[in-house]
């Protein structure tokens, strides 16, 4: 997912993306959703969140 798409998701959730880096913005969105802020933390192999919006990007890394 590109940065513009992520910023749009943040805005839809009432968050101001400002100048946050991709990882920091995704973590902010994850916390806002009440989820663990695990994007790109090396936990992708053990992740059981099949419906996560960030899963594809996380698994690529």
PDB file with one MODEL, atoms N, CA, C and O in Angstrom:
MODEL        1
ATOM      1  N   UNK A   1       0.854  -1.161   0.000  1.00  0.00           N
ATOM      2  CA  UNK A   1       0.000   0.000   0.000  1.00  0.00           C
ATOM      3  C   UNK A   1       0.909   1.235   0.000  1.00  0.00           C
ATOM      4  O   UNK A   1       1.882   1.313   0.749  1.00  0.00           O
ATOM      5  N   UNK A   2       0.565   2.183  -0.851  1.00  0.00           N
ATOM      6  CA  UNK A   2       1.429   3.359  -0.920  1.00  0.00           C
ATOM      7  C   UNK A   2       1.051   4.389   0.145  1.00  0.00           C
ATOM      8  O   UNK A   2      -0.002   4.290   0.775  1.00  0.00           O
ATOM      9  N   UNK A   3       1.904   5.352   0.330  1.00  0.00           N
ATOM     10  CA  UNK A   3       1.752   6.325   1.409  1.00  0.00           C
ATOM     11  C   UNK A   3       0.472   7.147   1.269  1.00  0.00           C
ATOM     12  O   UNK A   3      -0.169   7.456   2.273  1.00  0.00           O
ATOM     13  N   UNK A   4       0.093   7.502   0.059  1.00  0.00           N
ATOM     14  CA  UNK A   4      -1.134   8.273  -0.134  1.00  0.00           C
ATOM     15  C   UNK A   4      -2.355   7.477   0.309  1.00  0.00           C
ATOM     16  O   UNK A   4      -3.281   8.041   0.892  1.00  0.00           O
ATOM     17  N   UNK A   5      -2.370   6.180   0.043  1.00  0.00           N
ATOM     18  CA  UNK A   5      -3.469   5.325   0.473  1.00  0.00           C
ATOM     19  C   UNK A   5      -3.519   5.235   2.000  1.00  0.00           C
ATOM     20  O   UNK A   5      -4.596   5.262   2.597  1.00  0.00           O
ATOM     21  N   UNK A   6      -2.368   5.131   2.610  1.00  0.00           N
ATOM     22  CA  UNK A   6      -2.298   5.036   4.072  1.00  0.00           C
ATOM     23  C   UNK A   6      -2.748   6.349   4.709  1.00  0.00           C
ATOM     24  O   UNK A   6      -3.465   6.338   5.710  1.00  0.00           O
ATOM     25  N   UNK A   7      -2.335   7.471   4.142  1.00  0.00           N
ATOM     26  CA  UNK A   7      -2.762   8.774   4.659  1.00  0.00           C
ATOM     27  C   UNK A   7      -4.277   8.932   4.542  1.00  0.00           C
ATOM     28  O   UNK A   7      -4.916   9.487   5.435  1.00  0.00           O
ATOM     29  N   UNK A   8      -4.845   8.447   3.447  1.00  0.00           N
ATOM     30  CA  UNK A   8      -6.300   8.518   3.262  1.00  0.00           C
ATOM     31  C   UNK A   8      -7.015   7.690   4.333  1.00  0.00           C
ATOM     32  O   UNK A   8      -8.034   8.123   4.871  1.00  0.00           O
ATOM     33  N   UNK A   9      -6.495   6.523   4.637  1.00  0.00           N
ATOM     34  CA  UNK A   9      -7.068   5.680   5.691  1.00  0.00           C
ATOM     35  C   UNK A   9      -6.984   6.401   7.034  1.00  0.00           C
ATOM     36  O   UNK A   9      -7.938   6.389   7.811  1.00  0.00           O
ATOM     37  N   UNK A  10      -5.854   7.021   7.300  1.00  0.00           N
ATOM     38  CA  UNK A  10      -5.682   7.761   8.556  1.00  0.00           C
ATOM     39  C   UNK A  10      -6.711   8.878   8.657  1.00  0.00           C
ATOM     40  O   UNK A  10      -7.347   9.047   9.697  1.00  0.00           O
ATOM     41  N   UNK A  11      -6.875   9.631   7.594  1.00  0.00           N
ATOM     42  CA  UNK A  11      -7.831  10.745   7.613  1.00  0.00           C
ATOM     43  C   UNK A  11      -9.260  10.244   7.820  1.00  0.00           C
ATOM     44  O   UNK A  11     -10.035  10.872   8.541  1.00  0.00           O
ATOM     45  N   UNK A  12      -9.615   9.117   7.192  1.00  0.00           N
ATOM     46  CA  UNK A  12     -10.949   8.543   7.378  1.00  0.00           C
ATOM     47  C   UNK A  12     -11.200   8.163   8.830  1.00  0.00           C
ATOM     48  O   UNK A  12     -12.345   8.143   9.283  1.00  0.00           O
ATOM     49  N   UNK A  13     -10.140   7.865   9.554  1.00  0.00           N
ATOM     50  CA  UNK A  13     -10.251   7.496  10.965  1.00  0.00           C
ATOM     51  C   UNK A  13     -10.065   8.691  11.890  1.00  0.00           C
ATOM     52  O   UNK A  13      -9.969   8.542  13.108  1.00  0.00           O
ATOM     53  N   UNK A  14     -10.013   9.894  11.286  1.00  0.00           N
ATOM     54  CA  UNK A  14      -9.904  11.109  12.082  1.00  0.00           C
ATOM     55  C   UNK A  14      -8.507  11.400  12.582  1.00  0.00           C
ATOM     56  O   UNK A  14      -8.333  12.176  13.522  1.00  0.00           O
ATOM     57  N   UNK A  15      -7.516  10.793  11.972  1.00  0.00           N
ATOM     58  CA  UNK A  15      -6.126  10.999  12.371  1.00  0.00           C
ATOM     59  C   UNK A  15      -5.447  11.965  11.410  1.00  0.00           C
ATOM     60  O   UNK A  15      -5.766  11.996  10.221  1.00  0.00           O
ATOM     61  N   UNK A  16      -4.522  12.741  11.924  1.00  0.00           N
ATOM     62  CA  UNK A  16      -3.741  13.646  11.098  1.00  0.00           C
ATOM     63  C   UNK A  16      -2.411  12.969  10.790  1.00  0.00           C
ATOM     64  O   UNK A  16      -1.581  12.808  11.685  1.00  0.00           O
ATOM     65  N   UNK A  17      -2.195  12.566   9.525  1.00  0.00           N
ATOM     66  CA  UNK A  17      -0.967  11.847   9.201  1.00  0.00           C
ATOM     67  C   UNK A  17       0.291  12.703   9.279  1.00  0.00           C
ATOM     68  O   UNK A  17       1.391  12.179   9.454  1.00  0.00           O
ATOM     69  N   UNK A  18       0.133  14.008   9.152  1.00  0.00           N
ATOM     70  CA  UNK A  18       1.289  14.900   9.241  1.00  0.00           C
ATOM     71  C   UNK A  18       2.454  14.412   8.398  1.00  0.00           C
ATOM     72  O   UNK A  18       2.284  14.067   7.228  1.00  0.00           O
ATOM     73  N   UNK A  19       3.642  14.384   9.001  1.00  0.00           N
ATOM     74  CA  UNK A  19       4.851  13.965   8.294  1.00  0.00           C
ATOM     75  C   UNK A  19       5.378  12.639   8.826  1.00  0.00           C
ATOM     76  O   UNK A  19       6.570  12.348   8.720  1.00  0.00           O
ATOM     77  N   UNK A  20       4.484  11.839   9.398  1.00  0.00           N
ATOM     78  CA  UNK A  20       4.917  10.550   9.931  1.00  0.00           C
ATOM     79  C   UNK A  20       5.445   9.651   8.821  1.00  0.00           C
ATOM     80  O   UNK A  20       4.954   9.686   7.693  1.00  0.00           O
ATOM     81  N   UNK A  21       6.434   8.857   9.149  1.00  0.00           N
ATOM     82  CA  UNK A  21       6.937   7.853   8.217  1.00  0.00           C
ATOM     83  C   UNK A  21       5.898   6.746   8.121  1.00  0.00           C
ATOM     84  O   UNK A  21       5.033   6.622   8.988  1.00  0.00           O
ATOM     85  N   UNK A  22       5.986   5.940   7.064  1.00  0.00           N
ATOM     86  CA  UNK A  22       5.004   4.901   6.797  1.00  0.00           C
ATOM     87  C   UNK A  22       4.803   3.983   8.009  1.00  0.00           C
ATOM     88  O   UNK A  22       3.668   3.749   8.426  1.00  0.00           O
ATOM     89  N   UNK A  23       5.885   3.471   8.567  1.00  0.00           N
ATOM     90  CA  UNK A  23       5.781   2.534   9.691  1.00  0.00           C
ATOM     91  C   UNK A  23       5.101   3.203  10.881  1.00  0.00           C
ATOM     92  O   UNK A  23       4.234   2.604  11.518  1.00  0.00           O
ATOM     93  N   UNK A  24       5.488   4.434  11.181  1.00  0.00           N
ATOM     94  CA  UNK A  24       4.908   5.140  12.325  1.00  0.00           C
ATOM     95  C   UNK A  24       3.425   5.429  12.115  1.00  0.00           C
ATOM     96  O   UNK A  24       2.633   5.338  13.053  1.00  0.00           O
ATOM     97  N   UNK A  25       3.052   5.772  10.895  1.00  0.00           N
ATOM     98  CA  UNK A  25       1.652   6.049  10.601  1.00  0.00           C
ATOM     99  C   UNK A  25       0.819   4.777  10.695  1.00  0.00           C
ATOM    100  O   UNK A  25      -0.280   4.801  11.250  1.00  0.00           O
ATOM    101  N   UNK A  26       1.318   3.678  10.167  1.00  0.00           N
ATOM    102  CA  UNK A  26       0.594   2.408  10.265  1.00  0.00           C
ATOM    103  C   UNK A  26       0.452   2.006  11.736  1.00  0.00           C
ATOM    104  O   UNK A  26      -0.615   1.546  12.143  1.00  0.00           O
ATOM    105  N   UNK A  27       1.502   2.169  12.532  1.00  0.00           N
ATOM    106  CA  UNK A  27       1.415   1.856  13.960  1.00  0.00           C
ATOM    107  C   UNK A  27       0.348   2.714  14.638  1.00  0.00           C
ATOM    108  O   UNK A  27      -0.406   2.222  15.477  1.00  0.00           O
ATOM    109  N   UNK A  28       0.285   3.987  14.277  1.00  0.00           N
ATOM    110  CA  UNK A  28      -0.718   4.885  14.844  1.00  0.00           C
ATOM    111  C   UNK A  28      -2.121   4.403  14.494  1.00  0.00           C
ATOM    112  O   UNK A  28      -3.002   4.380  15.354  1.00  0.00           O
ATOM    113  N   UNK A  29      -2.333   4.019  13.244  1.00  0.00           N
ATOM    114  CA  UNK A  29      -3.639   3.514  12.812  1.00  0.00           C
ATOM    115  C   UNK A  29      -3.964   2.218  13.539  1.00  0.00           C
ATOM    116  O   UNK A  29      -5.094   2.031  13.990  1.00  0.00           O
ATOM    117  N   UNK A  30      -2.995   1.325  13.660  1.00  0.00           N
ATOM    118  CA  UNK A  30      -3.223   0.061  14.350  1.00  0.00           C
ATOM    119  C   UNK A  30      -3.652   0.299  15.800  1.00  0.00           C
ATOM    120  O   UNK A  30      -4.591  -0.337  16.279  1.00  0.00           O
ATOM    121  N   UNK A  31      -2.979   1.197  16.492  1.00  0.00           N
ATOM    122  CA  UNK A  31      -3.341   1.504  17.884  1.00  0.00           C
ATOM    123  C   UNK A  31      -4.733   2.114  17.961  1.00  0.00           C
ATOM    124  O   UNK A  31      -5.504   1.791  18.865  1.00  0.00           O
ATOM    125  N   UNK A  32      -5.061   2.999  17.016  1.00  0.00           N
ATOM    126  CA  UNK A  32      -6.375   3.642  16.964  1.00  0.00           C
ATOM    127  C   UNK A  32      -7.460   2.592  16.800  1.00  0.00           C
ATOM    128  O   UNK A  32      -8.552   2.734  17.351  1.00  0.00           O
ATOM    129  N   UNK A  33      -7.169   1.548  16.051  1.00  0.00           N
ATOM    130  CA  UNK A  33      -8.132   0.468  15.822  1.00  0.00           C
ATOM    131  C   UNK A  33      -8.226  -0.487  17.010  1.00  0.00           C
ATOM    132  O   UNK A  33      -9.075  -1.378  17.038  1.00  0.00           O
ATOM    133  N   UNK A  34      -7.353  -0.292  17.981  1.00  0.00           N
ATOM    134  CA  UNK A  34      -7.349  -1.171  19.143  1.00  0.00           C
ATOM    135  C   UNK A  34      -6.528  -2.432  18.938  1.00  0.00           C
ATOM    136  O   UNK A  34      -6.674  -3.404  19.679  1.00  0.00           O
ATOM    137  N   UNK A  35      -5.671  -2.416  17.938  1.00  0.00           N
ATOM    138  CA  UNK A  35      -4.823  -3.563  17.620  1.00  0.00           C
ATOM    139  C   UNK A  35      -3.394  -3.329  18.089  1.00  0.00           C
ATOM    140  O   UNK A  35      -3.001  -2.211  18.422  1.00  0.00           O
ATOM    141  N   UNK A  36      -2.641  -4.398  18.105  1.00  0.00           N
ATOM    142  CA  UNK A  36      -1.225  -4.299  18.433  1.00  0.00           C
ATOM    143  C   UNK A  36      -0.509  -3.576  17.294  1.00  0.00           C
ATOM    144  O   UNK A  36      -0.788  -3.838  16.124  1.00  0.00           O
ATOM    145  N   UNK A  37       0.394  -2.686  17.618  1.00  0.00           N
ATOM    146  CA  UNK A  37       1.136  -1.962  16.579  1.00  0.00           C
ATOM    147  C   UNK A  37       2.352  -2.798  16.178  1.00  0.00           C
ATOM    148  O   UNK A  37       3.478  -2.540  16.606  1.00  0.00           O
ATOM    149  N   UNK A  38       2.092  -3.802  15.349  1.00  0.00           N
ATOM    150  CA  UNK A  38       3.105  -4.810  15.036  1.00  0.00           C
ATOM    151  C   UNK A  38       3.676  -4.701  13.619  1.00  0.00           C
ATOM    152  O   UNK A  38       4.551  -5.485  13.250  1.00  0.00           O
ATOM    153  N   UNK A  39       3.202  -3.753  12.829  1.00  0.00           N
ATOM    154  CA  UNK A  39       3.643  -3.639  11.438  1.00  0.00           C
ATOM    155  C   UNK A  39       5.162  -3.544  11.345  1.00  0.00           C
ATOM    156  O   UNK A  39       5.779  -2.675  11.960  1.00  0.00           O
ATOM    157  N   UNK A  40       5.753  -4.446  10.571  1.00  0.00           N
ATOM    158  CA  UNK A  40       7.193  -4.509  10.316  1.00  0.00           C
ATOM    159  C   UNK A  40       8.035  -4.621  11.590  1.00  0.00           C
ATOM    160  O   UNK A  40       9.105  -4.021  11.692  1.00  0.00           O
ATOM    161  N   UNK A  41       7.544  -5.384  12.542  1.00  0.00           N
ATOM    162  CA  UNK A  41       8.303  -5.603  13.774  1.00  0.00           C
ATOM    163  C   UNK A  41       8.939  -6.984  13.797  1.00  0.00           C
ATOM    164  O   UNK A  41       9.479  -7.399  14.823  1.00  0.00           O
ATOM    165  N   UNK A  42       8.883  -7.703  12.676  1.00  0.00           N
ATOM    166  CA  UNK A  42       9.488  -9.025  12.596  1.00  0.00           C
ATOM    167  C   UNK A  42       8.589 -10.142  13.071  1.00  0.00           C
ATOM    168  O   UNK A  42       9.046 -11.271  13.248  1.00  0.00           O
ATOM    169  N   UNK A  43       7.319  -9.850  13.279  1.00  0.00           N
ATOM    170  CA  UNK A  43       6.383 -10.849  13.767  1.00  0.00           C
ATOM    171  C   UNK A  43       5.504 -11.427  12.663  1.00  0.00           C
ATOM    172  O   UNK A  43       4.580 -12.184  12.959  1.00  0.00           O
ATOM    173  N   UNK A  44       5.756 -11.102  11.430  1.00  0.00           N
ATOM    174  CA  UNK A  44       4.887 -11.500  10.326  1.00  0.00           C
ATOM    175  C   UNK A  44       4.724 -13.011  10.206  1.00  0.00           C
ATOM    176  O   UNK A  44       3.632 -13.484   9.891  1.00  0.00           O
ATOM    177  N   UNK A  45       5.778 -13.774  10.449  1.00  0.00           N
ATOM    178  CA  UNK A  45       5.688 -15.229  10.325  1.00  0.00           C
ATOM    179  C   UNK A  45       4.737 -15.845  11.344  1.00  0.00           C
ATOM    180  O   UNK A  45       4.139 -16.890  11.086  1.00  0.00           O
ATOM    181  N   UNK A  46       4.597 -15.206  12.490  1.00  0.00           N
ATOM    182  CA  UNK A  46       3.748 -15.732  13.559  1.00  0.00           C
ATOM    183  C   UNK A  46       2.389 -15.026  13.615  1.00  0.00           C
ATOM    184  O   UNK A  46       1.582 -15.308  14.500  1.00  0.00           O
ATOM    185  N   UNK A  47       2.138 -14.126  12.692  1.00  0.00           N
ATOM    186  CA  UNK A  47       0.922 -13.324  12.713  1.00  0.00           C
ATOM    187  C   UNK A  47      -0.302 -14.176  12.374  1.00  0.00           C
ATOM    188  O   UNK A  47      -0.281 -14.980  11.442  1.00  0.00           O
ATOM    189  N   UNK A  48      -1.350 -13.984  13.140  1.00  0.00           N
ATOM    190  CA  UNK A  48      -2.596 -14.684  12.862  1.00  0.00           C
ATOM    191  C   UNK A  48      -3.706 -13.717  12.468  1.00  0.00           C
ATOM    192  O   UNK A  48      -4.884 -14.072  12.509  1.00  0.00           O
ATOM    193  N   UNK A  49      -3.341 -12.514  12.093  1.00  0.00           N
ATOM    194  CA  UNK A  49      -4.295 -11.484  11.709  1.00  0.00           C
ATOM    195  C   UNK A  49      -4.510 -11.493  10.193  1.00  0.00           C
ATOM    196  O   UNK A  49      -4.010 -10.620   9.485  1.00  0.00           O
ATOM    197  N   UNK A  50      -5.250 -12.476   9.707  1.00  0.00           N
ATOM    198  CA  UNK A  50      -5.466 -12.640   8.273  1.00  0.00           C
ATOM    199  C   UNK A  50      -6.184 -11.489   7.605  1.00  0.00           C
ATOM    200  O   UNK A  50      -6.022 -11.288   6.401  1.00  0.00           O
ATOM    201  N   UNK A  51      -6.974 -10.725   8.345  1.00  0.00           N
ATOM    202  CA  UNK A  51      -7.746  -9.617   7.780  1.00  0.00           C
ATOM    203  C   UNK A  51      -7.055  -8.269   7.916  1.00  0.00           C
ATOM    204  O   UNK A  51      -7.637  -7.239   7.575  1.00  0.00           O
ATOM    205  N   UNK A  52      -5.839  -8.262   8.404  1.00  0.00           N
ATOM    206  CA  UNK A  52      -5.096  -7.022   8.615  1.00  0.00           C
ATOM    207  C   UNK A  52      -4.856  -6.300   7.288  1.00  0.00           C
ATOM    208  O   UNK A  52      -4.444  -6.912   6.303  1.00  0.00           O
ATOM    209  N   UNK A  53      -5.116  -5.006   7.276  1.00  0.00           N
ATOM    210  CA  UNK A  53      -4.898  -4.207   6.063  1.00  0.00           C
ATOM    211  C   UNK A  53      -3.434  -4.167   5.646  1.00  0.00           C
ATOM    212  O   UNK A  53      -3.124  -3.955   4.474  1.00  0.00           O
ATOM    213  N   UNK A  54      -2.548  -4.366   6.590  1.00  0.00           N
ATOM    214  CA  UNK A  54      -1.119  -4.180   6.360  1.00  0.00           C
ATOM    215  C   UNK A  54      -0.398  -5.499   6.111  1.00  0.00           C
ATOM    216  O   UNK A  54       0.806  -5.503   5.856  1.00  0.00           O
ATOM    217  N   UNK A  55      -1.105  -6.600   6.179  1.00  0.00           N
ATOM    218  CA  UNK A  55      -0.507  -7.927   6.114  1.00  0.00           C
ATOM    219  C   UNK A  55       0.363  -8.130   4.871  1.00  0.00           C
ATOM    220  O   UNK A  55       1.487  -8.622   4.977  1.00  0.00           O
ATOM    221  N   UNK A  56      -0.142  -7.761   3.711  1.00  0.00           N
ATOM    222  CA  UNK A  56       0.601  -7.957   2.466  1.00  0.00           C
ATOM    223  C   UNK A  56       1.946  -7.228   2.493  1.00  0.00           C
ATOM    224  O   UNK A  56       2.976  -7.810   2.154  1.00  0.00           O
ATOM    225  N   UNK A  57       1.935  -5.957   2.896  1.00  0.00           N
ATOM    226  CA  UNK A  57       3.185  -5.191   2.995  1.00  0.00           C
ATOM    227  C   UNK A  57       4.111  -5.773   4.040  1.00  0.00           C
ATOM    228  O   UNK A  57       5.327  -5.806   3.851  1.00  0.00           O
ATOM    229  N   UNK A  58       3.547  -6.227   5.131  1.00  0.00           N
ATOM    230  CA  UNK A  58       4.337  -6.764   6.228  1.00  0.00           C
ATOM    231  C   UNK A  58       5.030  -8.068   5.799  1.00  0.00           C
ATOM    232  O   UNK A  58       6.201  -8.288   6.110  1.00  0.00           O
ATOM    233  N   UNK A  59       4.304  -8.915   5.092  1.00  0.00           N
ATOM    234  CA  UNK A  59       4.865 -10.180   4.651  1.00  0.00           C
ATOM    235  C   UNK A  59       5.937 -10.006   3.577  1.00  0.00           C
ATOM    236  O   UNK A  59       6.833 -10.841   3.453  1.00  0.00           O
ATOM    237  N   UNK A  60       5.849  -8.927   2.801  1.00  0.00           N
ATOM    238  CA  UNK A  60       6.844  -8.650   1.758  1.00  0.00           C
ATOM    239  C   UNK A  60       8.206  -8.309   2.353  1.00  0.00           C
ATOM    240  O   UNK A  60       9.244  -8.588   1.752  1.00  0.00           O
ATOM    241  N   UNK A  61       8.193  -7.712   3.525  1.00  0.00           N
ATOM    242  CA  UNK A  61       9.437  -7.227   4.125  1.00  0.00           C
ATOM    243  C   UNK A  61      10.180  -8.284   4.882  1.00  0.00           C
ATOM    244  O   UNK A  61      11.244  -8.012   5.438  1.00  0.00           O
TER     245      UNK A  61
ENDMDL
END
